[in-house]
Amino acid sequence: MQIAHAGRTRWRRNRANVRGNLAIKPLLVGRPGRPENYLANIARSAGDYSSPRHRHNFDQLRVVLDGRLPVTPRRTMKPGQIGYFPEGTYYGPQLDDGTGWTI
């Protein structure tokens, strides 16, 4: 079992970051190419994040810790809400309201 302490993990710029100022704290990382591969991280937007309508080839669970996370132009997630995005599910476009969020 891996255990990560979020308070001792540094924020770093997301390498795949092409849509705004997004920082991540990787907490748990599985082995690529293995069936039990996984990724658990904390992500933080500075308020300028945007993305087009898109989907992923993996499941996602998102827990909003702070701010309002845009999911579509008319739907946002608030602190304490949990969203499940199954593999292949389209969502977006996403456009921050300028205040930022942490998930």
N, CA, C and O atoms as a GROMACS GRO file, in nm:
protein
  412
    1MET      N    1   0.084  -0.117   0.000
    1MET     CA    2   0.000   0.000   0.000
    1MET      C    3   0.089   0.124   0.000
    1MET      O    4   0.191   0.128   0.068
    2GLN      N    5   0.048   0.223  -0.077
    2GLN     CA    6   0.118   0.351  -0.080
    2GLN      C    7   0.037   0.453   0.000
    2GLN      O    8  -0.085   0.456  -0.007
    3ILE      N    9   0.108   0.534   0.077
    3ILE     CA   10   0.043   0.641   0.151
    3ILE      C   11   0.118   0.770   0.121
    3ILE      O   12   0.240   0.775   0.130
    4ALA      N   13   0.045   0.874   0.084
    4ALA     CA   14   0.105   1.004   0.055
    4ALA      C   15   0.049   1.108   0.151
    4ALA      O   16  -0.068   1.102   0.187
    5HIS      N   17   0.131   1.199   0.192
    5HIS     CA   18   0.090   1.307   0.281
    5HIS      C   19   0.078   1.433   0.197
    5HIS      O   20   0.179   1.487   0.152
    6ALA      N   21  -0.044   1.482   0.175
    6ALA     CA   22  -0.067   1.597   0.088
    6ALA      C   23   0.007   1.721   0.136
    6ALA      O   24   0.051   1.802   0.054
    7GLY      N   25   0.022   1.737   0.267
    7GLY     CA   26   0.092   1.853   0.321
    7GLY      C   27   0.241   1.852   0.294
    7GLY      O   28   0.305   1.957   0.300
    8ARG      N   29   0.296   1.736   0.264
    8ARG     CA   30   0.440   1.725   0.234
    8ARG      C   31   0.468   1.710   0.085
    8ARG      O   32   0.584   1.702   0.044
    9THR      N   33   0.364   1.708   0.005
    9THR     CA   34   0.379   1.695  -0.139
    9THR      C   35   0.370   1.832  -0.202
    9THR      O   36   0.278   1.909  -0.171
   10ARG      N   37   0.463   1.864  -0.290
   10ARG     CA   38   0.467   1.997  -0.353
   10ARG      C   39   0.375   2.007  -0.473
   10ARG      O   40   0.354   1.910  -0.546
   11TRP      N   41   0.320   2.127  -0.491
   11TRP     CA   42   0.244   2.156  -0.612
   11TRP      C   43   0.342   2.162  -0.729
   11TRP      O   44   0.454   2.211  -0.714
   12ARG      N   45   0.299   2.114  -0.844
   12ARG     CA   46   0.380   2.128  -0.965
   12ARG      C   47   0.288   2.152  -1.084
   12ARG      O   48   0.172   2.112  -1.085
   13ARG      N   49   0.344   2.218  -1.182
   13ARG     CA   50   0.267   2.248  -1.303
   13ARG      C   51   0.236   2.118  -1.376
   13ARG      O   52   0.323   2.032  -1.392
   14ASN      N   53   0.112   2.104  -1.419
   14ASN     CA   54   0.071   1.987  -1.494
   14ASN      C   55   0.143   1.985  -1.628
   14ASN      O   56   0.130   2.080  -1.706
   15ARG      N   57   0.219   1.879  -1.656
   15ARG     CA   58   0.295   1.870  -1.782
   15ARG      C   59   0.206   1.873  -1.905
   15ARG      O   60   0.246   1.925  -2.010
   16ALA      N   61   0.087   1.819  -1.895
   16ALA     CA   62  -0.007   1.818  -2.008
   16ALA      C   63  -0.090   1.945  -2.011
   16ALA      O   64  -0.191   1.952  -2.081
   17ASN      N   65  -0.048   2.045  -1.936
   17ASN     CA   66  -0.125   2.168  -1.919
   17ASN      C   67  -0.117   2.256  -2.042
   17ASN      O   68  -0.015   2.320  -2.068
   18VAL      N   69  -0.224   2.260  -2.117
   18VAL     CA   70  -0.229   2.345  -2.236
   18VAL      C   71  -0.349   2.439  -2.232
   18VAL      O   72  -0.372   2.515  -2.327
   19ARG      N   73  -0.426   2.434  -2.125
   19ARG     CA   74  -0.552   2.509  -2.121
   19ARG      C   75  -0.564   2.604  -2.003
   19ARG      O   76  -0.675   2.632  -1.959
   20GLY      N   77  -0.454   2.653  -1.951
   20GLY     CA   78  -0.461   2.744  -1.837
   20GLY      C   79  -0.362   2.704  -1.730
   20GLY      O   80  -0.286   2.609  -1.747
   21ASN      N   81  -0.364   2.776  -1.621
   21ASN     CA   82  -0.270   2.756  -1.512
   21ASN      C   83  -0.324   2.648  -1.418
   21ASN      O   84  -0.400   2.678  -1.327
   22LEU      N   85  -0.283   2.524  -1.440
   22LEU     CA   86  -0.330   2.410  -1.361
   22LEU      C   87  -0.212   2.348  -1.289
   22LEU      O   88  -0.112   2.311  -1.352
   23ALA      N   89  -0.221   2.338  -1.157
   23ALA     CA   90  -0.117   2.276  -1.075
   23ALA      C   91  -0.171   2.146  -1.016
   23ALA      O   92  -0.291   2.135  -0.991
   24ILE      N   93  -0.083   2.049  -0.995
   24ILE     CA   94  -0.125   1.921  -0.938
   24ILE      C   95  -0.031   1.879  -0.826
   24ILE      O   96   0.085   1.919  -0.820
   25LYS      N   97  -0.086   1.797  -0.736
   25LYS     CA   98  -0.009   1.727  -0.633
   25LYS      C   99  -0.037   1.580  -0.653
   25LYS      O  100  -0.145   1.532  -0.616
   26PRO      N  101   0.056   1.506  -0.712
   26PRO     CA  102   0.032   1.362  -0.727
   26PRO      C  103   0.042   1.293  -0.592
   26PRO      O  104   0.140   1.311  -0.519
   27LEU      N  105  -0.059   1.213  -0.558
   27LEU     CA  106  -0.062   1.143  -0.430
   27LEU      C  107  -0.036   0.995  -0.447
   27LEU      O  108   0.047   0.939  -0.375
   28LEU      N  109  -0.104   0.930  -0.539
   28LEU     CA  110  -0.087   0.787  -0.564
   28LEU      C  111  -0.075   0.764  -0.714
   28LEU      O  112  -0.156   0.815  -0.792
   29VAL      N  113   0.026   0.688  -0.754
   29VAL     CA  114   0.049   0.662  -0.896
   29VAL      C  115   0.074   0.514  -0.916
   29VAL      O  116   0.162   0.456  -0.852
   30GLY      N  117  -0.004   0.452  -1.005
   30GLY     CA  118   0.013   0.311  -1.036
   30GLY      C  119   0.118   0.291  -1.143
   30GLY      O  120   0.186   0.386  -1.184
   31ARG      N  121   0.132   0.168  -1.188
   31ARG     CA  122   0.230   0.135  -1.291
   31ARG      C  123   0.165   0.138  -1.428
   31ARG      O  124   0.068   0.066  -1.452
   32PRO      N  125   0.215   0.221  -1.520
   32PRO     CA  126   0.159   0.227  -1.656
   32PRO      C  127   0.161   0.090  -1.724
   32PRO      O  128   0.255   0.012  -1.708
   33GLY      N  129   0.056   0.063  -1.799
   33GLY     CA  130   0.046  -0.062  -1.873
   33GLY      C  131  -0.007  -0.180  -1.793
   33GLY      O  132  -0.027  -0.288  -1.848
   34ARG      N  133  -0.031  -0.162  -1.664
   34ARG     CA  134  -0.083  -0.268  -1.580
   34ARG      C  135  -0.233  -0.252  -1.565
   34ARG      O  136  -0.283  -0.140  -1.564
   35PRO      N  137  -0.308  -0.362  -1.554
   35PRO     CA  138  -0.453  -0.351  -1.538
   35PRO      C  139  -0.494  -0.271  -1.415
   35PRO      O  140  -0.598  -0.206  -1.415
   36GLU      N  141  -0.414  -0.276  -1.309
   36GLU     CA  142  -0.448  -0.205  -1.187
   36GLU      C  143  -0.387  -0.065  -1.182
   36GLU      O  144  -0.370  -0.009  -1.073
   37ASN      N  145  -0.354  -0.009  -1.297
   37ASN     CA  146  -0.298   0.126  -1.301
   37ASN      C  147  -0.400   0.227  -1.249
   37ASN      O  148  -0.520   0.211  -1.272
   38TYR      N  149  -0.355   0.331  -1.181
   38TYR     CA  150  -0.442   0.432  -1.124
   38TYR      C  151  -0.364   0.562  -1.106
   38TYR      O  152  -0.241   0.562  -1.114
   39LEU      N  153  -0.433   0.669  -1.083
   39LEU     CA  154  -0.373   0.797  -1.052
   39LEU      C  155  -0.466   0.872  -0.957
   39LEU      O  156  -0.585   0.886  -0.986
   40ALA      N  157  -0.414   0.918  -0.847
   40ALA     CA  158  -0.491   1.002  -0.755
   40ALA      C  159  -0.409   1.128  -0.730
   40ALA      O  160  -0.295   1.120  -0.683
   41ASN      N  161  -0.467   1.241  -0.762
   41ASN     CA  162  -0.396   1.366  -0.738
   41ASN      C  163  -0.494   1.474  -0.696
   41ASN      O  164  -0.616   1.459  -0.707
   42ILE      N  165  -0.439   1.584  -0.647
   42ILE     CA  166  -0.516   1.703  -0.617
   42ILE      C  167  -0.481   1.803  -0.727
   42ILE      O  168  -0.363   1.821  -0.758
   43ALA      N  169  -0.580   1.867  -0.785
   43ALA     CA  170  -0.557   1.965  -0.891
   43ALA      C  171  -0.612   2.100  -0.847
   43ALA      O  172  -0.712   2.108  -0.776
   44ARG      N  173  -0.544   2.206  -0.891
   44ARG     CA  174  -0.584   2.342  -0.853
   44ARG      C  175  -0.576   2.433  -0.975
   44ARG      O  176  -0.474   2.438  -1.044
   45SER      N  177  -0.683   2.505  -1.001
   45SER     CA  178  -0.688   2.602  -1.109
   45SER      C  179  -0.670   2.742  -1.050
   45SER      O  180  -0.718   2.771  -0.940
   46ALA      N  181  -0.600   2.827  -1.124
   46ALA     CA  182  -0.582   2.966  -1.080
   46ALA      C  183  -0.696   3.055  -1.127
   46ALA      O  184  -0.694   3.176  -1.105
   47GLY      N  185  -0.797   2.995  -1.192
   47GLY     CA  186  -0.912   3.072  -1.237
   47GLY      C  187  -0.916   3.097  -1.385
   47GLY      O  188  -1.010   3.159  -1.435
   48ASP      N  189  -0.815   3.048  -1.459
   48ASP     CA  190  -0.810   3.072  -1.603
   48ASP      C  191  -0.815   2.943  -1.684
   48ASP      O  192  -0.779   2.943  -1.802
   49TYR      N  193  -0.860   2.834  -1.623
   49TYR     CA  194  -0.864   2.705  -1.693
   49TYR      C  195  -0.983   2.698  -1.789
   49TYR      O  196  -1.092   2.746  -1.757
   50SER      N  197  -0.960   2.640  -1.905
   50SER     CA  198  -1.068   2.615  -2.000
   50SER      C  199  -1.035   2.490  -2.078
   50SER      O  200  -0.918   2.456  -2.097
   51SER      N  201  -1.138   2.421  -2.123
   51SER     CA  202  -1.117   2.303  -2.208
   51SER      C  203  -1.238   2.286  -2.298
   51SER      O  204  -1.350   2.323  -2.261
   52PRO      N  205  -1.217   2.230  -2.417
   52PRO     CA  206  -1.330   2.204  -2.506
   52PRO      C  207  -1.406   2.080  -2.459
   52PRO      O  208  -1.362   2.009  -2.369
   53ARG      N  209  -1.520   2.055  -2.521
   53ARG     CA  210  -1.593   1.932  -2.494
   53ARG      C  211  -1.500   1.816  -2.530
   53ARG      O  212  -1.443   1.813  -2.638
   54HIS      N  213  -1.486   1.721  -2.437
   54HIS     CA  214  -1.393   1.611  -2.460
   54HIS      C  215  -1.431   1.490  -2.375
   54HIS      O  216  -1.527   1.494  -2.298
   55ARG      N  217  -1.355   1.383  -2.390
   55ARG     CA  218  -1.374   1.262  -2.311
   55ARG      C  219  -1.238   1.198  -2.288
   55ARG      O  220  -1.138   1.236  -2.350
   56HIS      N  221  -1.234   1.099  -2.198
   56HIS     CA  222  -1.110   1.028  -2.166
   56HIS      C  223  -1.129   0.878  -2.181
   56HIS      O  224  -1.242   0.829  -2.183
   57ASN      N  225  -1.018   0.806  -2.192
   57ASN     CA  226  -1.024   0.661  -2.203
   57ASN      C  227  -1.000   0.596  -2.066
   57ASN      O  228  -0.945   0.486  -2.056
   58PHE      N  229  -1.044   0.665  -1.961
   58PHE     CA  230  -1.036   0.614  -1.825
   58PHE      C  231  -1.148   0.675  -1.742
   58PHE      O  232  -1.199   0.782  -1.776
   59ASP      N  233  -1.186   0.609  -1.634
   59ASP     CA  234  -1.286   0.661  -1.540
   59ASP      C  235  -1.224   0.772  -1.456
   59ASP      O  236  -1.103   0.773  -1.432
   60GLN      N  237  -1.308   0.866  -1.412
   60GLN     CA  238  -1.263   0.972  -1.323
   60GLN      C  239  -1.362   0.990  -1.208
   60GLN      O  240  -1.483   0.985  -1.228
   61LEU      N  241  -1.308   1.011  -1.090
   61LEU     CA  242  -1.386   1.055  -0.974
   61LEU      C  243  -1.330   1.191  -0.936
   61LEU      O  244  -1.209   1.207  -0.920
   62ARG      N  245  -1.416   1.288  -0.921
   62ARG     CA  246  -1.372   1.422  -0.883
   62ARG      C  247  -1.448   1.465  -0.759
   62ARG      O  248  -1.571   1.457  -0.753
   63VAL      N  249  -1.373   1.512  -0.660
   63VAL     CA  250  -1.430   1.564  -0.536
   63VAL      C  251  -1.389   1.711  -0.530
   63VAL      O  252  -1.270   1.743  -0.529
   64VAL      N  253  -1.486   1.800  -0.525
   64VAL     CA  254  -1.455   1.942  -0.520
   64VAL      C  255  -1.423   1.981  -0.375
   64VAL      O  256  -1.506   1.964  -0.286
   65LEU      N  257  -1.302   2.032  -0.356
   65LEU     CA  258  -1.257   2.074  -0.223
   65LEU      C  259  -1.281   2.222  -0.199
   65LEU      O  260  -1.311   2.264  -0.088
   66ASP      N  261  -1.268   2.302  -0.308
   66ASP     CA  262  -1.281   2.447  -0.294
   66ASP      C  263  -1.320   2.506  -0.430
   66ASP      O  264  -1.278   2.455  -0.534
   67GLY      N  265  -1.398   2.612  -0.428
   67GLY     CA  266  -1.438   2.680  -0.551
   67GLY      C  267  -1.553   2.611  -0.622
   67GLY      O  268  -1.621   2.526  -0.565
   68ARG      N  269  -1.573   2.650  -0.746
   68ARG     CA  270  -1.681   2.593  -0.829
   68ARG      C  271  -1.618   2.536  -0.955
   68ARG      O  272  -1.561   2.610  -1.035
   69LEU      N  273  -1.630   2.405  -0.973
   69LEU     CA  274  -1.571   2.336  -1.088
   69LEU      C  275  -1.671   2.333  -1.203
   69LEU      O  276  -1.777   2.271  -1.190
   70PRO      N  277  -1.642   2.400  -1.316
   70PRO     CA  278  -1.733   2.393  -1.429
   70PRO      C  279  -1.726   2.256  -1.496
   70PRO      O  280  -1.618   2.203  -1.520
   71VAL      N  281  -1.843   2.200  -1.525
   71VAL     CA  282  -1.850   2.072  -1.595
   71VAL      C  283  -1.903   2.093  -1.736
   71VAL      O  284  -1.855   2.033  -1.832
   72THR      N  285  -2.002   2.179  -1.748
   72THR     CA  286  -2.058   2.223  -1.876
   72THR      C  287  -2.086   2.373  -1.861
   72THR      O  288  -2.072   2.427  -1.751
   73PRO      N  289  -2.125   2.442  -1.968
   73PRO     CA  290  -2.155   2.584  -1.954
   73PRO      C  291  -2.266   2.614  -1.853
   73PRO      O  292  -2.270   2.724  -1.798
   74ARG      N  293  -2.356   2.519  -1.828
   74ARG     CA  294  -2.468   2.544  -1.736
   74ARG      C  295  -2.462   2.461  -1.608
   74ARG      O  296  -2.556   2.466  -1.528
   75ARG      N  297  -2.358   2.385  -1.587
   75ARG     CA  298  -2.351   2.299  -1.468
   75ARG      C  299  -2.214   2.310  -1.404
   75ARG      O  300  -2.111   2.295  -1.469
   76THR      N  301  -2.214   2.336  -1.272
   76THR     CA  302  -2.090   2.341  -1.195
   76THR      C  303  -2.104   2.250  -1.074
   76THR      O  304  -2.214   2.219  -1.029
   77MET      N  305  -1.990   2.208  -1.024
   77MET     CA  306  -1.985   2.129  -0.901
   77MET      C  307  -1.936   2.220  -0.789
   77MET      O  308  -1.846   2.302  -0.809
   78LYS      N  309  -1.995   2.204  -0.671
   78LYS     CA  310  -1.963   2.287  -0.555
   78LYS      C  311  -1.882   2.206  -0.454
   78LYS      O  312  -1.879   2.083  -0.462
   79PRO      N  313  -1.816   2.273  -0.358
   79PRO     CA  314  -1.741   2.201  -0.256
   79PRO      C  315  -1.824   2.094  -0.187
   79PRO      O  316  -1.939   2.118  -0.148
   80GLY      N  317  -1.765   1.977  -0.173
   80GLY     CA  318  -1.833   1.864  -0.110
   80GLY      C  319  -1.901   1.771  -0.210
   80GLY      O  320  -1.936   1.658  -0.175
   81GLN      N  321  -1.921   1.816  -0.333
   81GLN     CA  322  -1.986   1.731  -0.432
   81GLN      C  323  -1.883   1.639  -0.497
   81GLN      O  324  -1.766   1.674  -0.513
   82ILE      N  325  -1.931   1.519  -0.534
   82ILE     CA  326  -1.848   1.418  -0.599
   82ILE      C  327  -1.908   1.389  -0.735
   82ILE      O  328  -2.028   1.366  -0.747
   83GLY      N  329  -1.825   1.390  -0.837
   83GLY     CA  330  -1.869   1.358  -0.972
   83GLY      C  331  -1.799   1.234  -1.023
   83GLY      O  332  -1.678   1.218  -1.005
   84TYR      N  333  -1.874   1.147  -1.088
   84TYR     CA  334  -1.818   1.027  -1.152
   84TYR      C  335  -1.831   1.045  -1.301
   84TYR      O  336  -1.941   1.067  -1.352
   85PHE      N  337  -1.721   1.035  -1.372
   85PHE     CA  338  -1.716   1.050  -1.516
   85PHE      C  339  -1.666   0.918  -1.575
   85PHE      O  340  -1.546   0.895  -1.580
   86PRO      N  341  -1.758   0.831  -1.620
   86PRO     CA  342  -1.716   0.701  -1.674
   86PRO      C  343  -1.631   0.718  -1.800
   86PRO      O  344  -1.640   0.819  -1.870
   87GLU      N  345  -1.549   0.619  -1.826
   87GLU     CA  346  -1.467   0.617  -1.947
   87GLU      C  347  -1.554   0.645  -2.069
   87GLU      O  348  -1.660   0.585  -2.085
   88GLY      N  349  -1.509   0.735  -2.155
   88GLY     CA  350  -1.578   0.764  -2.280
   88GLY      C  351  -1.690   0.867  -2.269
   88GLY      O  352  -1.748   0.903  -2.371
   89THR      N  353  -1.721   0.915  -2.149
   89THR     CA  354  -1.829   1.012  -2.131
   89THR      C  355  -1.781   1.152  -2.169
   89THR      O  356  -1.681   1.200  -2.116
   90TYR      N  357  -1.852   1.216  -2.260
   90TYR     CA  358  -1.818   1.353  -2.298
   90TYR      C  359  -1.863   1.451  -2.190
   90TYR      O  360  -1.968   1.433  -2.130
   91TYR      N  361  -1.782   1.553  -2.167
   91TYR     CA  362  -1.821   1.664  -2.080
   91TYR      C  363  -1.750   1.790  -2.128
   91TYR      O  364  -1.655   1.784  -2.206
   92GLY      N  365  -1.798   1.906  -2.080
   92GLY     CA  366  -1.743   2.034  -2.125
   92GLY      C  367  -1.835   2.094  -2.229
   92GLY      O  368  -1.942   2.040  -2.256
   93PRO      N  369  -1.795   2.205  -2.286
   93PRO     CA  370  -1.671   2.276  -2.259
   93PRO      C  371  -1.670   2.334  -2.118
   93PRO      O  372  -1.775   2.365  -2.061
   94GLN      N  373  -1.550   2.348  -2.064
   94GLN     CA  374  -1.531   2.401  -1.929
   94GLN      C  375  -1.464   2.538  -1.938
   94GLN      O  376  -1.368   2.557  -2.013
   95LEU      N  377  -1.515   2.633  -1.861
   95LEU     CA  378  -1.457   2.766  -1.858
   95LEU      C  379  -1.466   2.820  -1.715
   95LEU      O  380  -1.576   2.837  -1.662
   96ASP      N  381  -1.350   2.845  -1.654
   96ASP     CA  382  -1.348   2.897  -1.517
   96ASP      C  383  -1.416   3.032  -1.509
   96ASP      O  384  -1.421   3.108  -1.606
   97ASP      N  385  -1.469   3.062  -1.390
   97ASP     CA  386  -1.533   3.193  -1.368
   97ASP      C  387  -1.433   3.297  -1.315
   97ASP      O  388  -1.473   3.407  -1.278
   98GLY      N  389  -1.305   3.262  -1.310
   98GLY     CA  390  -1.203   3.355  -1.266
   98GLY      C  391  -1.163   3.338  -1.120
   98GLY      O  392  -1.066   3.399  -1.076
   99THR      N  393  -1.236   3.256  -1.044
   99THR     CA  394  -1.206   3.242  -0.902
   99THR      C  395  -1.119   3.120  -0.870
   99THR      O  396  -1.057   3.115  -0.764
  100GLY      N  397  -1.115   3.023  -0.959
  100GLY     CA  398  -1.035   2.903  -0.936
  100GLY      C  399  -1.108   2.797  -0.857
  100GLY      O  400  -1.217   2.821  -0.805
  101TRP      N  401  -1.047   2.680  -0.848
  101TRP     CA  402  -1.104   2.567  -0.776
  101TRP      C  403  -0.994   2.469  -0.738
  101TRP      O  404  -0.883   2.475  -0.791
  102THR      N  405  -1.026   2.379  -0.646
  102THR     CA  406  -0.936   2.271  -0.607
  102THR      C  407  -1.018   2.143  -0.604
  102THR      O  408  -1.125   2.138  -0.543
  103ILE      N  409  -0.968   2.040  -0.669
  103ILE     CA  410  -1.035   1.909  -0.671
  103ILE      C  411  -0.936   1.801  -0.634
  103ILE      O  412  -0.972   1.683  -0.629
   0.00000   0.00000   0.00000
